[in-house]
Amino acid sequence: MKYLFSKWDELREDFINRHIYLFIDYDGTLTPIVEQPDKAAISWDMRNLLRDLSTKQGCSVGIISGRALKDIKRMVGLKRIIYVGNHGLEIGGSKIKFESQISSQLFSIIRNLKEELTDKLSKIKGIFVEDKDVTLSVHYRLATRSSYLLAKKIIEEVIQPFLARNKIKVSYGKKVIDIKPPVQWNKGMAVAWLLARQTFILGDHPIMPIYLGDDVTDEDAFDMLKNKGLTIYIGKPKNSQAKYYLKDTQEVFEFLKKILCLCKN
């Protein structure tokens, strides 16, 4: 993985005469990771920069998050941006609407698990169950190791019967356990869907997709865009499908300013 700014003079040539399509994760990319998920507020400077990018004719902006679609739209609060929620299961904004097909049975399972886990984990300090409509997340960033291990044991006992029957799937992020319907859809597939739509709109005009993310759930998008666009991991370099990295959210801000200068009006 290469440090992006050390290669910028070479890379910037790839943007000439191409429509830039930015796909940006929220937590850990646009905003620093915080102990309480509801406190992850985007800065005014970052919001204004995203707004400026979204008004450029030569640029499209998509925010891709594990949060519920309604929550990520509320937290960013910009109209000309495309929003992707629940790791790709929901897409909306800027005259777009997409929802992955989830049966009423699978939806009911997620709802029932949310109720049961909320009840059984409520007395464990530092554990928070987030209701994201079609999925749910259990956060343990504020928990001690002993509290986390106790919560993990309870979670595994509750979800095991559903995992065994392939009624749910589970993924692990940064201090969070995500429980989702077992549908074959992820951030990478959402990006592919959006790019296909943009290609239909632009015709033969070439597109330069750029994906920025910091979490294991972003790896599907990094993999999908391999040799097709610019993939950027945010954080300390690690084993990732991304080709480049930036150190933190401040460097993301600096990078997006560079992109703004390249976008056509």
Backbone bond lengths (Angstrom), bond angles and torsions (degrees), N, CA, C in turn:
res aa  C-N    CA-C-N  psi(-1)  N-CA   C-N-CA  omega(-1)  CA-C   N-CA-C  phi
1 M - - - 1.464 - - 1.528 109.34 -
2 K 1.317 116.48 132.38 1.461 121.04 -175.35 1.531 110.87 -106.42
3 Y 1.330 115.27 147.07 1.464 120.45 177.16 1.525 108.29 -72.55
4 L 1.318 117.48 120.11 1.462 121.73 -169.73 1.521 113.00 -59.95
5 F 1.318 117.59 -43.98 1.466 119.23 -175.55 1.525 112.39 -66.00
6 S 1.331 117.27 -23.60 1.467 119.27 177.72 1.530 111.57 -74.32
7 K 1.329 116.54 -15.94 1.464 121.52 -179.24 1.527 112.43 -113.63
8 W 1.324 116.79 7.33 1.461 119.91 -170.68 1.524 113.63 -60.95
9 D 1.322 118.01 -41.15 1.466 120.34 -178.47 1.527 111.67 -59.05
10 E 1.338 116.61 -32.99 1.463 120.26 177.44 1.532 110.91 -78.33
11 L 1.318 116.11 -42.31 1.462 121.11 -173.92 1.520 113.44 -68.79
12 R 1.321 117.18 -34.83 1.460 120.02 -173.26 1.535 112.11 -60.21
13 E 1.322 117.18 -23.82 1.464 120.44 178.31 1.534 111.69 -65.35
14 D 1.349 116.23 -25.77 1.465 119.97 -178.60 1.527 112.93 -70.24
15 F 1.335 116.56 -14.63 1.460 120.49 -175.65 1.531 113.17 -90.23
16 I 1.318 116.62 -12.30 1.462 120.62 -174.83 1.528 110.71 -63.83
17 N 1.326 115.68 128.92 1.470 123.45 177.28 1.533 113.71 59.67
18 R 1.332 116.63 28.91 1.462 120.47 176.64 1.524 109.62 -125.75
19 H 1.323 116.15 145.48 1.463 120.97 175.20 1.529 108.01 -76.08
20 I 1.318 116.94 123.30 1.461 121.59 -177.75 1.530 109.39 -89.03
21 Y 1.329 115.98 125.98 1.469 121.17 177.82 1.528 107.79 -118.06
22 L 1.324 115.54 107.72 1.465 121.84 -179.11 1.521 110.45 -90.42
23 F 1.325 116.45 128.83 1.460 123.16 171.55 1.527 106.75 -118.46
24 I 1.326 116.78 117.72 1.462 120.23 -170.19 1.525 110.42 -129.59
25 D 1.320 115.76 125.07 1.462 121.14 172.95 1.530 108.67 -67.90
26 Y 1.320 116.60 157.90 1.472 120.34 -177.97 1.532 111.56 -93.39
27 D 1.326 117.00 -74.26 1.468 120.86 -175.85 1.526 110.98 -67.70
28 G 1.327 116.37 124.05 1.455 121.20 179.06 1.515 113.99 88.03
29 T 1.334 116.73 -6.66 1.467 121.10 -179.92 1.521 110.85 -122.81
30 L 1.328 116.63 -59.34 1.470 120.24 173.72 1.523 111.41 -82.71
31 T 1.323 116.19 -29.91 1.467 121.73 178.75 1.518 108.69 -132.27
32 P 1.339 117.75 147.65 1.464 119.67 175.69 1.531 110.92 -63.63
33 I 1.321 116.52 151.20 1.461 121.10 172.99 1.527 108.52 -65.03
34 V 1.325 116.61 131.82 1.465 121.28 179.10 1.525 109.08 -122.81
35 E 1.340 115.50 163.59 1.461 120.05 -175.16 1.521 112.26 -68.06
36 Q 1.331 117.35 -35.26 1.457 121.44 179.07 1.528 109.17 -111.92
37 P 1.334 118.26 116.85 1.471 121.60 -174.21 1.519 114.53 -53.44
38 D 1.332 117.90 -34.91 1.465 119.60 -177.69 1.519 113.24 -73.94
39 K 1.345 116.73 -6.25 1.466 121.23 179.17 1.530 112.57 -96.55
40 A 1.321 117.64 3.11 1.474 121.46 -177.21 1.522 110.16 -81.22
41 A 1.317 115.86 75.55 1.470 121.02 -177.13 1.526 110.60 -88.90
42 I 1.317 116.05 136.37 1.457 121.14 176.47 1.531 109.06 -74.53
43 S 1.330 116.82 140.79 1.464 120.18 -179.15 1.527 110.11 -71.99
44 W 1.329 115.74 157.56 1.467 120.16 177.68 1.518 110.75 -63.29
45 D 1.334 116.74 -38.59 1.467 119.81 179.77 1.526 110.82 -62.69
46 M 1.335 116.49 -43.18 1.468 119.73 179.87 1.522 110.51 -67.86
47 R 1.317 117.45 -41.54 1.466 120.28 178.89 1.531 111.01 -62.12
48 N 1.326 116.37 -43.55 1.467 120.05 179.62 1.522 111.42 -64.31
49 L 1.325 116.19 -36.69 1.460 120.14 178.19 1.532 110.52 -66.32
50 L 1.322 117.07 -43.34 1.465 120.48 176.87 1.526 111.05 -62.10
51 R 1.323 116.12 -40.29 1.464 120.27 177.62 1.523 110.56 -60.72
52 D 1.329 116.72 -45.53 1.464 120.33 -179.80 1.528 111.03 -62.77
53 L 1.330 116.58 -41.20 1.462 120.27 178.45 1.528 111.09 -63.22
54 S 1.323 116.23 -40.99 1.468 120.36 -175.86 1.524 112.99 -69.28
55 T 1.320 117.34 -17.97 1.470 120.42 179.92 1.528 112.51 -90.17
56 K 1.323 117.23 -7.56 1.458 120.79 179.84 1.528 110.47 -78.81
57 Q 1.298 116.30 133.58 1.463 120.79 -179.15 1.525 111.67 -63.07
58 G 1.312 116.99 -31.83 1.461 121.00 -176.87 1.510 114.44 -91.40
59 C 1.336 117.18 18.26 1.464 119.75 -175.87 1.526 110.90 -145.08
60 S 1.323 116.80 139.41 1.466 123.22 170.81 1.523 108.21 -121.37
61 V 1.327 116.47 147.17 1.467 120.93 -177.10 1.523 109.85 -127.44
62 G 1.326 115.77 127.85 1.456 121.89 174.07 1.518 110.16 -124.95
63 I 1.327 116.68 131.65 1.463 121.99 174.90 1.521 107.38 -101.10
64 I 1.323 116.86 123.00 1.463 121.77 -175.02 1.525 109.00 -116.92
65 S 1.329 116.31 123.79 1.462 119.80 -171.52 1.522 111.60 -142.80
66 G 1.322 114.61 159.50 1.453 120.07 170.56 1.513 111.91 -82.50
67 R 1.315 117.11 -10.35 1.461 120.98 179.31 1.528 110.59 -70.79
68 A 1.329 115.40 162.25 1.462 119.92 174.75 1.524 109.44 -61.99
69 L 1.320 116.47 146.97 1.462 121.19 -177.95 1.526 111.60 -55.52
70 K 1.316 117.27 -46.31 1.464 120.36 -177.82 1.527 111.34 -62.25
71 D 1.337 117.00 -32.73 1.466 120.41 -179.04 1.524 111.73 -74.46
72 I 1.336 117.06 -43.87 1.460 119.10 -178.32 1.526 110.80 -68.94
73 K 1.334 117.84 -33.54 1.471 120.75 175.45 1.524 110.74 -64.77
74 R 1.319 115.67 -41.11 1.472 119.76 179.72 1.523 111.04 -67.90
75 M 1.317 118.10 -39.33 1.462 121.53 -174.85 1.527 112.29 -72.48
76 V 1.329 117.26 -34.31 1.468 120.37 178.88 1.524 110.36 -87.44
77 G 1.313 117.24 -46.86 1.458 121.45 171.04 1.515 116.52 69.32
78 L 1.333 117.76 33.74 1.462 121.49 177.14 1.524 109.49 -118.19
79 K 1.327 116.85 140.80 1.460 121.11 -171.05 1.525 114.26 -84.75
80 R 1.318 118.65 -32.52 1.467 120.57 -171.77 1.526 112.66 -89.64
81 I 1.327 116.53 13.65 1.458 121.73 -176.00 1.524 110.23 -106.13
82 I 1.325 116.41 148.40 1.460 122.05 174.12 1.527 108.03 -91.94
83 Y 1.313 116.31 134.35 1.462 121.46 -178.24 1.528 110.02 -115.43
84 V 1.323 114.80 135.08 1.462 121.65 176.76 1.521 107.54 -122.05
85 G 1.325 116.72 118.93 1.454 121.19 -178.14 1.516 112.53 -112.84
86 N 1.336 115.72 167.00 1.467 122.53 176.85 1.529 112.62 51.09
87 H 1.338 115.33 46.87 1.471 122.03 176.44 1.529 112.54 56.84
88 G 1.342 116.43 32.05 1.461 120.03 175.84 1.511 115.23 107.35
89 L 1.333 118.30 -10.59 1.463 120.83 -177.00 1.523 112.89 -70.77
90 E 1.340 116.96 -22.08 1.466 121.42 180.00 1.527 109.27 -129.88
91 I 1.315 117.19 135.49 1.463 122.03 176.61 1.522 108.11 -134.45
92 G 1.326 116.55 134.35 1.455 119.56 179.80 1.512 111.77 -159.43
93 G 1.337 115.39 170.79 1.458 120.79 179.11 1.506 111.86 99.80
94 S 1.335 116.26 152.48 1.459 122.62 176.59 1.532 112.17 49.86
95 K 1.354 115.58 50.91 1.468 123.30 175.66 1.530 113.19 64.96
96 I 1.337 116.76 27.78 1.461 121.47 177.92 1.523 109.01 -125.01
97 K 1.327 115.91 139.12 1.458 120.17 171.13 1.516 109.07 -145.80
98 F 1.334 115.92 127.15 1.463 121.75 178.45 1.519 108.35 -146.17
99 E 1.324 116.13 135.51 1.460 121.66 173.88 1.520 108.21 -135.86
100 S 1.334 116.45 128.63 1.454 119.93 176.80 1.527 109.39 -64.37
101 Q 1.313 116.31 141.14 1.464 120.75 -177.53 1.527 110.66 -73.53
102 I 1.323 115.66 113.51 1.462 122.07 179.97 1.524 107.99 -122.55
103 S 1.319 116.93 125.29 1.462 120.52 -177.05 1.523 110.67 -66.58
104 S 1.316 115.35 157.05 1.465 119.98 178.94 1.522 110.98 -62.35
105 Q 1.341 116.89 -31.47 1.466 120.17 178.52 1.528 111.08 -64.95
106 L 1.339 116.35 -46.74 1.463 119.98 179.99 1.520 110.95 -66.27
107 F 1.319 116.29 -38.69 1.461 120.13 177.94 1.524 110.22 -62.52
108 S 1.327 117.17 -41.77 1.464 121.21 179.35 1.523 111.39 -64.26
109 I 1.321 116.75 -37.11 1.469 120.33 178.16 1.523 110.35 -61.65
110 I 1.330 116.88 -45.65 1.464 120.67 178.80 1.524 110.35 -61.20
111 R 1.319 117.18 -43.76 1.469 120.55 -179.97 1.524 111.03 -62.66
112 N 1.332 117.21 -43.69 1.461 120.73 -179.33 1.524 111.62 -66.91
113 L 1.329 116.59 -38.93 1.465 120.07 176.95 1.519 110.82 -63.86
114 K 1.314 116.46 -38.59 1.461 120.34 178.20 1.520 110.20 -59.60
115 E 1.333 117.10 -46.15 1.459 121.00 -179.50 1.522 111.10 -64.20
116 E 1.325 116.80 -45.29 1.463 120.50 -177.43 1.523 111.90 -66.76
117 L 1.336 117.09 -44.60 1.461 120.06 -179.41 1.525 111.54 -68.34
118 T 1.315 117.15 -39.13 1.466 120.03 177.11 1.521 110.13 -58.56
119 D 1.325 116.35 -42.98 1.467 120.84 -179.99 1.525 111.59 -67.02
120 K 1.329 117.54 -47.58 1.463 120.93 -173.71 1.525 113.34 -76.45
121 L 1.331 117.34 -22.04 1.470 120.25 -178.71 1.524 112.79 -101.40
122 S 1.314 117.37 -2.93 1.471 121.25 -171.59 1.522 113.88 -62.10
123 K 1.319 117.16 -27.19 1.464 119.74 -176.44 1.528 112.89 -96.02
124 I 1.327 117.20 3.09 1.469 120.60 178.79 1.524 108.56 -95.11
125 K 1.307 116.15 116.48 1.462 121.48 -175.15 1.531 111.38 -64.51
126 G 1.331 115.23 134.74 1.461 120.69 175.80 1.511 114.65 88.78
127 I 1.329 117.77 1.00 1.463 121.85 178.85 1.527 109.18 -103.95
128 F 1.326 116.06 133.08 1.466 120.74 -177.90 1.521 109.93 -134.57
129 V 1.331 116.83 125.19 1.465 122.19 177.22 1.528 108.78 -96.57
130 E 1.333 116.05 119.83 1.464 121.60 -179.07 1.526 110.37 -101.03
131 D 1.309 116.14 122.69 1.461 122.88 177.50 1.525 108.95 -85.60
132 K 1.352 116.70 116.40 1.462 120.84 -178.89 1.532 111.42 -118.62
133 D 1.310 115.13 33.10 1.467 123.15 178.20 1.527 111.81 67.54
134 V 1.322 118.33 -82.63 1.468 119.97 -175.78 1.525 112.93 -88.10
135 T 1.331 117.50 -9.19 1.460 122.43 175.26 1.528 108.09 -138.39
136 L 1.343 115.79 175.79 1.457 119.10 171.72 1.523 108.74 -144.92
137 S 1.327 115.09 154.68 1.460 121.66 -179.56 1.517 109.75 -129.55
138 V 1.333 115.75 140.83 1.459 121.24 173.74 1.527 107.40 -110.70
139 H 1.322 116.33 114.24 1.465 122.48 -178.78 1.526 109.77 -95.33
140 Y 1.337 116.05 139.17 1.465 119.28 178.88 1.530 112.39 -134.62
141 R 1.321 117.23 23.52 1.462 121.13 -179.11 1.525 112.07 -61.06
142 L 1.325 117.83 -31.90 1.466 121.88 -177.65 1.525 112.66 -91.71
143 A 1.327 117.73 -0.35 1.463 121.27 -175.19 1.525 112.04 -89.21
144 T 1.331 115.70 148.74 1.461 120.50 170.50 1.527 108.03 -72.56
145 R 1.326 116.48 167.51 1.463 119.08 -179.45 1.528 110.90 -62.16
146 S 1.323 116.75 -41.63 1.468 119.31 -179.25 1.531 110.83 -64.66
147 S 1.329 116.87 -39.00 1.468 120.19 177.76 1.527 110.87 -66.09
148 Y 1.329 115.84 -40.67 1.462 119.75 178.34 1.525 111.18 -62.35
149 L 1.337 116.86 -45.30 1.462 120.33 -178.43 1.529 111.49 -63.44
150 L 1.331 116.06 -38.66 1.461 119.93 176.79 1.528 110.44 -64.63
151 A 1.338 116.02 -45.50 1.463 120.54 179.19 1.528 111.06 -62.62
152 K 1.320 116.48 -42.02 1.466 121.24 -179.54 1.530 110.55 -60.88
153 K 1.320 116.60 -41.64 1.468 121.10 178.92 1.535 110.42 -62.04
154 I 1.329 116.27 -44.42 1.465 120.42 179.56 1.526 110.78 -64.54
155 I 1.335 116.16 -44.89 1.471 120.79 179.97 1.523 110.69 -58.89
156 E 1.335 116.43 -46.74 1.463 120.31 -178.40 1.524 111.64 -62.36
157 E 1.338 116.51 -39.50 1.467 120.06 178.67 1.528 111.32 -64.51
158 V 1.332 116.10 -39.18 1.466 120.57 -177.57 1.527 111.83 -72.01
159 I 1.323 116.95 -42.52 1.465 119.51 -172.11 1.526 114.11 -89.53
160 Q 1.337 118.31 -16.73 1.462 120.81 -173.88 1.532 113.77 -54.45
161 P 1.331 119.72 -45.01 1.475 118.67 179.47 1.532 113.00 -59.82
162 F 1.317 117.05 -33.33 1.464 121.04 -179.36 1.525 111.22 -78.79
163 L 1.321 116.53 -35.48 1.466 120.36 174.82 1.522 110.30 -63.67
164 A 1.331 115.74 -42.40 1.465 120.57 -177.73 1.525 111.69 -62.48
165 R 1.320 117.36 -30.07 1.470 121.74 -179.78 1.529 112.15 -98.66
166 N 1.333 116.19 10.51 1.466 122.15 178.80 1.527 111.99 56.92
167 K 1.331 116.36 40.62 1.457 121.58 178.35 1.528 112.29 -96.00
168 I 1.324 116.68 -14.62 1.462 122.46 176.39 1.521 108.49 -144.34
169 K 1.325 116.15 167.39 1.460 120.77 167.36 1.518 108.29 -134.23
170 V 1.320 116.12 155.41 1.463 122.20 -173.59 1.518 109.29 -127.69
171 S 1.327 116.24 138.33 1.466 121.26 173.84 1.520 109.02 -133.85
172 Y 1.328 115.28 157.15 1.458 121.24 -175.86 1.521 109.72 -119.85
173 G 1.331 115.75 123.44 1.459 121.42 178.29 1.514 110.65 -111.02
174 K 1.317 116.67 -151.15 1.459 121.91 -179.43 1.527 109.69 -81.34
175 K 1.353 114.90 99.57 1.470 122.04 -179.34 1.522 111.71 60.00
176 V 1.321 116.69 34.97 1.465 120.18 -179.91 1.528 109.82 -149.78
177 I 1.315 115.76 143.85 1.463 122.75 174.14 1.526 107.24 -114.34
178 D 1.332 116.76 122.13 1.463 121.83 -178.40 1.522 110.15 -103.38
179 I 1.310 116.44 131.98 1.465 123.08 178.26 1.526 107.72 -117.38
180 K 1.352 116.28 122.47 1.464 120.92 -170.35 1.527 110.54 -134.88
181 P 1.324 116.74 163.81 1.470 119.90 170.03 1.534 109.21 -65.53
182 P 1.330 118.34 151.67 1.471 121.11 -176.04 1.528 112.55 -82.79
183 V 1.316 116.76 53.21 1.468 120.36 179.75 1.523 109.63 -96.59
184 Q 1.316 116.29 147.90 1.463 121.69 -179.07 1.526 109.45 -85.00
185 W 1.305 115.14 76.68 1.461 120.84 -179.28 1.519 108.23 -153.16
186 N 1.327 117.51 140.52 1.458 121.36 -177.52 1.530 109.51 -153.57
187 K 1.315 116.46 -174.52 1.462 120.25 -178.76 1.528 111.81 -62.20
188 G 1.322 116.58 -37.61 1.460 119.62 179.51 1.518 112.30 -63.45
189 M 1.327 116.66 -42.20 1.463 120.64 178.51 1.522 111.26 -67.24
190 A 1.330 116.24 -36.30 1.467 119.87 176.96 1.527 110.75 -63.73
191 V 1.327 116.56 -41.64 1.464 120.98 177.71 1.533 110.15 -63.05
192 A 1.328 116.94 -44.00 1.470 120.55 179.00 1.528 110.75 -60.90
193 W 1.330 117.29 -40.88 1.470 121.89 178.85 1.522 110.92 -62.87
194 L 1.328 116.50 -43.92 1.461 120.72 -179.43 1.528 111.52 -68.33
195 L 1.321 116.96 -38.30 1.467 120.02 178.40 1.527 111.17 -66.33
196 A 1.323 116.70 -39.03 1.471 119.86 177.91 1.523 110.32 -63.07
197 R 1.316 116.26 -40.25 1.464 120.43 178.14 1.529 110.73 -64.45
198 Q 1.339 116.38 -42.61 1.461 119.98 -179.33 1.524 111.03 -67.58
199 T 1.325 117.06 -36.86 1.464 120.95 177.26 1.525 110.50 -61.98
200 F 1.332 116.67 -39.66 1.466 121.04 177.54 1.528 110.65 -61.67
201 I 1.344 116.39 -38.98 1.466 121.12 -178.58 1.527 111.33 -71.62
202 L 1.338 116.34 -43.20 1.467 120.89 -173.40 1.520 113.58 -87.30
203 G 1.325 117.54 -15.81 1.457 119.66 -178.20 1.520 111.46 70.73
204 D 1.325 116.58 -126.88 1.465 120.94 -175.69 1.527 113.53 -82.82
205 H 1.316 117.71 -4.61 1.467 119.58 -178.12 1.530 109.69 -65.96
206 P 1.335 118.38 125.55 1.470 120.55 -175.57 1.529 112.75 -68.35
207 I 1.329 115.00 147.03 1.463 122.28 -179.89 1.521 109.36 -114.96
208 M 1.336 116.19 140.64 1.462 122.21 173.77 1.532 108.09 -112.95
209 P 1.347 118.10 98.23 1.459 119.29 178.02 1.529 111.66 -80.34
210 I 1.322 115.45 139.89 1.468 121.98 178.17 1.519 107.69 -130.05
211 Y 1.323 116.99 127.18 1.467 120.32 179.00 1.525 109.38 -120.85
212 L 1.339 115.52 129.24 1.461 121.94 177.54 1.526 109.04 -122.09
213 G 1.339 117.19 126.55 1.456 120.47 179.12 1.518 111.81 -161.43
214 D 1.323 115.27 164.28 1.466 119.98 -174.21 1.522 113.64 -126.16
215 D 1.334 118.51 -0.58 1.457 120.40 -169.00 1.520 111.62 -118.18
216 V 1.321 115.82 164.40 1.462 120.94 179.12 1.527 111.20 -60.83
217 T 1.327 117.76 -29.59 1.469 120.53 179.30 1.524 112.62 -70.16
218 D 1.330 117.07 -14.42 1.469 120.70 177.36 1.525 111.96 -83.15
219 E 1.328 117.19 -12.03 1.460 120.29 -176.37 1.530 112.33 -63.46
220 D 1.333 117.44 -33.06 1.473 119.64 177.57 1.525 110.93 -61.50
221 A 1.331 116.30 -38.56 1.468 120.31 178.78 1.529 110.77 -71.90
222 F 1.333 116.57 -40.54 1.469 119.63 176.51 1.532 109.79 -57.99
223 D 1.324 115.64 -44.19 1.460 120.51 -178.23 1.532 111.01 -66.16
224 M 1.327 116.96 -41.97 1.460 121.22 -179.26 1.526 111.97 -62.62
225 L 1.337 116.19 -34.67 1.464 120.63 -176.65 1.531 113.33 -93.28
226 K 1.316 117.05 6.24 1.462 120.32 179.48 1.534 109.89 -57.41
227 N 1.320 115.29 126.07 1.472 123.20 -178.46 1.528 113.47 65.08
228 K 1.338 116.96 12.53 1.461 120.79 178.86 1.520 112.43 -119.98
229 G 1.324 117.32 -17.72 1.453 120.68 -176.36 1.517 111.15 -164.24
230 L 1.308 115.61 -164.13 1.460 122.33 -178.17 1.523 108.38 -103.14
231 T 1.322 117.34 121.26 1.465 121.90 -179.01 1.520 109.21 -115.57
232 I 1.340 115.56 128.79 1.468 120.69 -170.85 1.525 109.94 -132.20
233 Y 1.317 115.62 117.46 1.468 121.36 174.91 1.525 108.58 -87.12
234 I 1.336 116.61 140.73 1.458 120.78 -179.82 1.523 109.40 -106.98
235 G 1.329 116.32 118.61 1.459 121.29 -179.41 1.514 110.87 131.40
236 K 1.331 115.50 -169.68 1.456 120.23 178.58 1.521 109.32 -65.71
237 P 1.342 117.33 138.55 1.464 120.14 -178.53 1.526 111.35 -54.79
238 K 1.327 116.52 138.39 1.462 121.42 179.83 1.517 108.48 -150.81
239 N 1.310 115.42 -178.19 1.458 120.21 176.91 1.524 108.87 -71.51
240 S 1.318 116.47 107.64 1.461 121.46 -175.16 1.516 109.54 -146.97
241 Q 1.335 115.42 157.31 1.459 120.95 174.79 1.528 111.60 -74.34
242 A 1.334 116.87 -14.45 1.470 120.56 179.96 1.527 110.34 -68.70
243 K 1.327 115.65 147.51 1.467 120.07 -178.78 1.525 111.87 -89.09
244 Y 1.347 116.50 -27.85 1.462 120.80 -176.67 1.527 109.88 -128.68
245 Y 1.325 115.12 167.37 1.459 119.09 175.33 1.519 110.71 -140.88
246 L 1.332 114.93 153.84 1.456 124.00 167.12 1.518 107.08 -122.24
247 K 1.329 117.07 153.41 1.463 119.91 -169.29 1.523 114.23 -75.88
248 D 1.349 117.22 -36.62 1.464 119.05 -172.72 1.528 110.61 -162.51
249 T 1.329 115.52 -176.74 1.468 120.21 -177.40 1.523 112.36 -66.19
250 Q 1.323 117.86 -28.78 1.458 119.76 177.33 1.529 110.57 -65.80
251 E 1.318 116.66 -39.19 1.463 119.37 176.81 1.532 111.11 -69.92
252 V 1.323 117.46 -30.38 1.467 120.02 172.63 1.523 109.70 -60.17
253 F 1.326 116.33 -44.25 1.467 121.45 178.44 1.529 110.68 -59.49
254 E 1.334 116.94 -45.46 1.464 121.04 179.94 1.530 110.83 -64.29
255 F 1.319 116.65 -39.33 1.464 120.75 178.48 1.529 111.12 -64.17
256 L 1.328 116.76 -44.95 1.465 120.26 -179.28 1.527 111.58 -64.50
257 K 1.321 117.04 -31.53 1.470 119.66 174.56 1.527 110.47 -64.60
258 K 1.323 116.82 -38.43 1.460 120.32 176.96 1.533 110.53 -64.34
259 I 1.325 116.05 -40.18 1.466 120.28 178.82 1.526 110.37 -64.28
260 L 1.326 116.56 -40.32 1.468 120.68 179.22 1.525 110.77 -57.87
261 C 1.310 116.54 -39.06 1.468 120.61 179.79 1.532 112.02 -67.50
262 L 1.338 116.79 -24.73 1.461 120.56 -178.26 1.525 113.20 -89.42
263 C 1.334 116.39 -21.68 1.471 120.15 -176.07 1.523 111.51 -70.75
264 K 1.317 115.39 139.95 1.464 120.12 175.27 1.519 109.35 -74.13
265 N 1.335 115.93 149.19 1.465 120.58 178.44 1.527 111.21 -66.82
